[in-house]
Amino acid sequence: MGLFDVFKKKSNDEQNIKDTTNDANENQDVVKEDEVSSDESNSVDIETSDDNDVSQEKFTDGLEKSRTTFGDRLNQLFANFRSVDEEFFEDLEDTLIESDVGFEMAVNLTDQLRDEVKLQNAKSRDEVQNVIIQKMINIYDENGDDENPDIHFASEGPTVILFVGVNGVGKTTTIGKMANMYKNAGKKVLLAAADTFRAGAIQQLDEWAKRDGVDIVKKEEQSDPSAVVYEAVHKAKDENYDILFVDTAGRLQNKVNLMNELAKMKKVLTREIPDAPHEVLLVLDSTTGQNALSQAKLFKETTAVSGIVLTKLDGTAKGGIVLAIRNELHLPVKYVGLGEKVTDLRKFDANDFIYGLFKGLIK
């Protein structure tokens, strides 16, 4: 089942629940019959765990700003809608770019819509809007065919996860939240404070280690980051840790030094654990929109990024950046920040994301 089919099913299920609730106020007997038929037709959803329901609710709530803003922009686009002509498509392209779906996707989507609108003979405002959203979802779905949002764990020994990203995006906080998540899942977690240049970075990670109840390897500020990594990877191997999280510096303004630094760390890791690092996660601040996309492109040039962690998704109207990341970078978003609580870092789910971003926008 494609993403758009899942989206439509969730939307229809929600409408069915509303209809059933309304019927309950009119006739209790009818409610009982409706509940039976609903149970039969939606058995898959009923068997879904509470965690999945919570995840969907988190995404729906967390994407409210993005959903509202995108909806407002569509309303502006259609405010003076008369016909599907070239001026309309130019305005649509501008609207999509303003919604942070990325320049490439905006152009690609607009080109495809020219044909799709004719093919479906869409003329009214609602028909055209539905085609736009359906096409956006389908393009996003097609671009993710070979993506794996799961963390790649080592077959034996410690799993090493390297975190990269510029200063201020929430990298250290993300490590702290992920450490808490895996510690609560029964994993033995070790942190490596290899961002030795940013003032306060070591202390910040140390505070997270204490809060999470996990161990940390740290040295003095301005120490060689690779020396921290060397000590940490030996400790992880010798003391049978399940996961080693490595914090790194984010001095993107000096790209050559950053590249050399990351290469040296990876060399130390690979010498001790041949297939390490098992993940290189790039942390991006979603509130920066297209600037985050630019950062991702630069980091992708300097290191083998395997996945994205998007922070502060709940606090931005720029949730369309997820579409741009998949379309232009072809990198999986693996985790997203949907709140300030330690438990608000959630594993990314494309179905929940699409539903949260476009809920209520299909007419």
FENCORJO-V91292 format. One record per residue. N is the residue number from 1. RES is the residue in three letters. SS is DSSP state (h for helix, s for strand, l for the rest). D_CENTER is the distance of its C-alpha to the mean C-alpha in Angstrom with 1 decimal. Layout:
n->(N | N)
res->(RES | RES)
ss->(SS | SS)
d_center->(D_CENTER | D_CENTER)
This chain:
n->(1 | 2 | 3 | 4 | 5 | 6 | 7 | 8 | 9 | 10 | 11 | 12 | 13 | 14 | 15 | 16 | 17 | 18 | 19 | 20 | 21 | 22 | 23 | 24 | 25 | 26 | 27 | 28 | 29 | 30 | 31 | 32 | 33 | 34 | 35 | 36 | 37 | 38 | 39 | 40 | 41 | 42 | 43 | 44 | 45 | 46 | 47 | 48 | 49 | 50 | 51 | 52 | 53 | 54 | 55 | 56 | 57 | 58 | 59 | 60 | 61 | 62 | 63 | 64 | 65 | 66 | 67 | 68 | 69 | 70 | 71 | 72 | 73 | 74 | 75 | 76 | 77 | 78 | 79 | 80 | 81 | 82 | 83 | 84 | 85 | 86 | 87 | 88 | 89 | 90 | 91 | 92 | 93 | 94 | 95 | 96 | 97 | 98 | 99 | 100 | 101 | 102 | 103 | 104 | 105 | 106 | 107 | 108 | 109 | 110 | 111 | 112 | 113 | 114 | 115 | 116 | 117 | 118 | 119 | 120 | 121 | 122 | 123 | 124 | 125 | 126 | 127 | 128 | 129 | 130 | 131 | 132 | 133 | 134 | 135 | 136 | 137 | 138 | 139 | 140 | 141 | 142 | 143 | 144 | 145 | 146 | 147 | 148 | 149 | 150 | 151 | 152 | 153 | 154 | 155 | 156 | 157 | 158 | 159 | 160 | 161 | 162 | 163 | 164 | 165 | 166 | 167 | 168 | 169 | 170 | 171 | 172 | 173 | 174 | 175 | 176 | 177 | 178 | 179 | 180 | 181 | 182 | 183 | 184 | 185 | 186 | 187 | 188 | 189 | 190 | 191 | 192 | 193 | 194 | 195 | 196 | 197 | 198 | 199 | 200 | 201 | 202 | 203 | 204 | 205 | 206 | 207 | 208 | 209 | 210 | 211 | 212 | 213 | 214 | 215 | 216 | 217 | 218 | 219 | 220 | 221 | 222 | 223 | 224 | 225 | 226 | 227 | 228 | 229 | 230 | 231 | 232 | 233 | 234 | 235 | 236 | 237 | 238 | 239 | 240 | 241 | 242 | 243 | 244 | 245 | 246 | 247 | 248 | 249 | 250 | 251 | 252 | 253 | 254 | 255 | 256 | 257 | 258 | 259 | 260 | 261 | 262 | 263 | 264 | 265 | 266 | 267 | 268 | 269 | 270 | 271 | 272 | 273 | 274 | 275 | 276 | 277 | 278 | 279 | 280 | 281 | 282 | 283 | 284 | 285 | 286 | 287 | 288 | 289 | 290 | 291 | 292 | 293 | 294 | 295 | 296 | 297 | 298 | 299 | 300 | 301 | 302 | 303 | 304 | 305 | 306 | 307 | 308 | 309 | 310 | 311 | 312 | 313 | 314 | 315 | 316 | 317 | 318 | 319 | 320 | 321 | 322 | 323 | 324 | 325 | 326 | 327 | 328 | 329 | 330 | 331 | 332 | 333 | 334 | 335 | 336 | 337 | 338 | 339 | 340 | 341 | 342 | 343 | 344 | 345 | 346 | 347 | 348 | 349 | 350 | 351 | 352 | 353 | 354 | 355 | 356 | 357 | 358 | 359 | 360 | 361 | 362 | 363)
res->(MET | GLY | LEU | PHE | ASP | VAL | PHE | LYS | LYS | LYS | SER | ASN | ASP | GLU | GLN | ASN | ILE | LYS | ASP | THR | THR | ASN | ASP | ALA | ASN | GLU | ASN | GLN | ASP | VAL | VAL | LYS | GLU | ASP | GLU | VAL | SER | SER | ASP | GLU | SER | ASN | SER | VAL | ASP | ILE | GLU | THR | SER | ASP | ASP | ASN | ASP | VAL | SER | GLN | GLU | LYS | PHE | THR | ASP | GLY | LEU | GLU | LYS | SER | ARG | THR | THR | PHE | GLY | ASP | ARG | LEU | ASN | GLN | LEU | PHE | ALA | ASN | PHE | ARG | SER | VAL | ASP | GLU | GLU | PHE | PHE | GLU | ASP | LEU | GLU | ASP | THR | LEU | ILE | GLU | SER | ASP | VAL | GLY | PHE | GLU | MET | ALA | VAL | ASN | LEU | THR | ASP | GLN | LEU | ARG | ASP | GLU | VAL | LYS | LEU | GLN | ASN | ALA | LYS | SER | ARG | ASP | GLU | VAL | GLN | ASN | VAL | ILE | ILE | GLN | LYS | MET | ILE | ASN | ILE | TYR | ASP | GLU | ASN | GLY | ASP | ASP | GLU | ASN | PRO | ASP | ILE | HIS | PHE | ALA | SER | GLU | GLY | PRO | THR | VAL | ILE | LEU | PHE | VAL | GLY | VAL | ASN | GLY | VAL | GLY | LYS | THR | THR | THR | ILE | GLY | LYS | MET | ALA | ASN | MET | TYR | LYS | ASN | ALA | GLY | LYS | LYS | VAL | LEU | LEU | ALA | ALA | ALA | ASP | THR | PHE | ARG | ALA | GLY | ALA | ILE | GLN | GLN | LEU | ASP | GLU | TRP | ALA | LYS | ARG | ASP | GLY | VAL | ASP | ILE | VAL | LYS | LYS | GLU | GLU | GLN | SER | ASP | PRO | SER | ALA | VAL | VAL | TYR | GLU | ALA | VAL | HIS | LYS | ALA | LYS | ASP | GLU | ASN | TYR | ASP | ILE | LEU | PHE | VAL | ASP | THR | ALA | GLY | ARG | LEU | GLN | ASN | LYS | VAL | ASN | LEU | MET | ASN | GLU | LEU | ALA | LYS | MET | LYS | LYS | VAL | LEU | THR | ARG | GLU | ILE | PRO | ASP | ALA | PRO | HIS | GLU | VAL | LEU | LEU | VAL | LEU | ASP | SER | THR | THR | GLY | GLN | ASN | ALA | LEU | SER | GLN | ALA | LYS | LEU | PHE | LYS | GLU | THR | THR | ALA | VAL | SER | GLY | ILE | VAL | LEU | THR | LYS | LEU | ASP | GLY | THR | ALA | LYS | GLY | GLY | ILE | VAL | LEU | ALA | ILE | ARG | ASN | GLU | LEU | HIS | LEU | PRO | VAL | LYS | TYR | VAL | GLY | LEU | GLY | GLU | LYS | VAL | THR | ASP | LEU | ARG | LYS | PHE | ASP | ALA | ASN | ASP | PHE | ILE | TYR | GLY | LEU | PHE | LYS | GLY | LEU | ILE | LYS)
ss->(l | l | h | h | h | h | h | h | h | h | h | h | h | h | h | h | h | h | h | h | h | h | h | h | h | h | l | h | h | h | h | h | h | h | h | h | h | h | h | h | h | l | h | h | h | h | h | l | l | h | h | h | h | h | h | h | h | h | h | h | h | h | l | h | h | h | h | h | h | h | h | h | h | h | h | h | h | h | l | l | l | l | l | l | l | h | h | h | h | h | h | h | h | h | h | h | h | h | l | l | l | l | h | h | h | h | h | h | h | h | h | h | h | h | h | h | h | h | h | l | l | l | l | l | h | h | h | h | h | h | h | h | h | h | h | h | h | h | h | h | h | h | h | l | l | l | l | l | l | l | l | l | l | l | l | l | l | l | s | s | s | s | s | s | l | l | l | l | l | l | h | h | h | h | h | h | h | h | h | h | h | h | h | h | l | l | l | l | s | s | s | s | s | l | l | l | l | l | l | l | h | h | h | h | h | h | h | h | h | h | h | h | l | l | s | s | s | l | l | l | l | l | l | l | h | h | h | h | h | h | h | h | h | h | h | h | h | h | l | l | l | l | s | s | s | s | s | l | l | l | l | l | l | l | h | h | h | h | h | h | h | h | h | h | h | h | h | h | h | h | h | h | l | l | l | l | l | l | s | s | s | s | s | s | s | h | h | h | l | h | h | h | h | h | h | h | h | h | h | h | h | h | l | l | l | l | s | s | s | s | s | l | h | h | h | l | l | l | l | l | h | h | h | h | h | h | h | h | h | l | l | l | s | s | s | s | s | l | l | l | l | h | h | h | s | s | s | l | l | h | h | h | h | h | h | h | h | h | l | l | l | l | l)
d_center->(20.9 | 18.7 | 15.7 | 18.2 | 20.6 | 18.3 | 17.4 | 21.2 | 22.1 | 20.0 | 21.4 | 24.9 | 24.6 | 23.8 | 26.7 | 28.9 | 28.3 | 29.3 | 32.3 | 33.3 | 33.2 | 35.4 | 37.8 | 38.1 | 39.6 | 42.2 | 43.2 | 42.3 | 43.7 | 41.5 | 38.5 | 39.5 | 39.8 | 36.5 | 34.7 | 36.4 | 35.3 | 31.7 | 31.7 | 33.0 | 30.7 | 27.4 | 28.2 | 24.9 | 23.1 | 25.7 | 25.3 | 21.6 | 21.1 | 20.7 | 17.5 | 16.0 | 17.6 | 16.3 | 12.7 | 13.3 | 15.2 | 12.6 | 10.1 | 13.3 | 14.5 | 11.5 | 11.2 | 15.0 | 15.5 | 13.5 | 15.3 | 18.6 | 18.5 | 17.8 | 20.5 | 22.9 | 22.6 | 23.3 | 26.2 | 27.5 | 27.3 | 29.4 | 31.7 | 34.3 | 33.4 | 36.6 | 35.8 | 33.3 | 34.8 | 33.8 | 33.4 | 30.9 | 28.7 | 29.0 | 27.9 | 25.0 | 23.8 | 24.1 | 22.2 | 19.2 | 19.2 | 19.5 | 16.4 | 14.4 | 13.7 | 15.6 | 19.3 | 19.3 | 17.5 | 19.6 | 22.8 | 21.9 | 21.1 | 24.3 | 26.4 | 25.4 | 25.9 | 29.5 | 30.4 | 28.4 | 30.0 | 33.4 | 32.7 | 31.8 | 34.5 | 32.2 | 34.3 | 33.6 | 30.9 | 29.1 | 29.4 | 28.0 | 25.0 | 24.3 | 24.6 | 22.2 | 19.4 | 20.3 | 20.3 | 16.9 | 15.4 | 17.7 | 16.9 | 13.2 | 14.3 | 16.9 | 14.9 | 12.8 | 16.1 | 16.1 | 12.6 | 12.2 | 9.1 | 11.8 | 13.1 | 16.4 | 19.2 | 22.7 | 25.4 | 27.6 | 27.7 | 24.9 | 21.4 | 20.6 | 17.1 | 17.4 | 15.1 | 15.6 | 14.9 | 17.3 | 19.0 | 17.8 | 14.0 | 14.0 | 14.2 | 17.1 | 15.8 | 12.7 | 15.3 | 17.4 | 15.0 | 14.2 | 17.9 | 18.7 | 16.6 | 18.3 | 21.6 | 21.7 | 21.0 | 24.2 | 23.2 | 25.2 | 23.0 | 24.2 | 22.8 | 24.1 | 24.5 | 24.7 | 23.8 | 27.5 | 27.9 | 25.9 | 28.2 | 27.1 | 24.2 | 26.2 | 27.4 | 23.9 | 22.7 | 26.1 | 25.7 | 22.4 | 24.3 | 27.1 | 25.0 | 23.2 | 26.5 | 25.5 | 27.4 | 26.9 | 28.6 | 29.4 | 32.1 | 33.5 | 31.8 | 32.4 | 32.7 | 31.8 | 28.1 | 29.1 | 31.8 | 29.3 | 27.3 | 30.6 | 31.6 | 28.3 | 28.1 | 31.8 | 31.3 | 28.4 | 30.6 | 33.9 | 32.6 | 30.5 | 27.0 | 24.2 | 21.4 | 21.8 | 19.1 | 20.2 | 19.5 | 20.6 | 21.9 | 20.1 | 23.2 | 21.9 | 25.1 | 27.0 | 25.1 | 28.0 | 28.4 | 24.7 | 24.8 | 28.0 | 26.7 | 23.7 | 26.0 | 28.5 | 26.1 | 25.0 | 28.7 | 29.5 | 26.8 | 27.8 | 31.5 | 31.0 | 28.4 | 28.6 | 25.2 | 23.4 | 20.8 | 19.0 | 15.6 | 14.9 | 11.5 | 11.1 | 10.0 | 9.6 | 10.7 | 9.1 | 12.7 | 14.2 | 13.0 | 14.9 | 16.0 | 12.5 | 12.9 | 16.4 | 15.5 | 13.3 | 16.3 | 18.7 | 17.1 | 16.8 | 20.5 | 21.4 | 19.7 | 18.2 | 14.5 | 13.1 | 9.3 | 6.8 | 5.9 | 5.1 | 8.1 | 10.2 | 8.1 | 11.1 | 13.6 | 13.1 | 14.2 | 12.1 | 9.1 | 10.6 | 9.3 | 6.4 | 9.8 | 11.4 | 9.4 | 10.0 | 13.5 | 14.7 | 13.3 | 12.8 | 10.3 | 7.8 | 4.2 | 5.7 | 5.0 | 4.3 | 7.8 | 9.6 | 13.0 | 15.5 | 16.8 | 16.4 | 15.2 | 12.4 | 9.9 | 8.5 | 7.7 | 5.1 | 7.8 | 8.4 | 11.6 | 10.6 | 8.1 | 11.1 | 13.6 | 12.2 | 12.1 | 15.5 | 17.4 | 21.0 | 20.9 | 22.7 | 26.4)
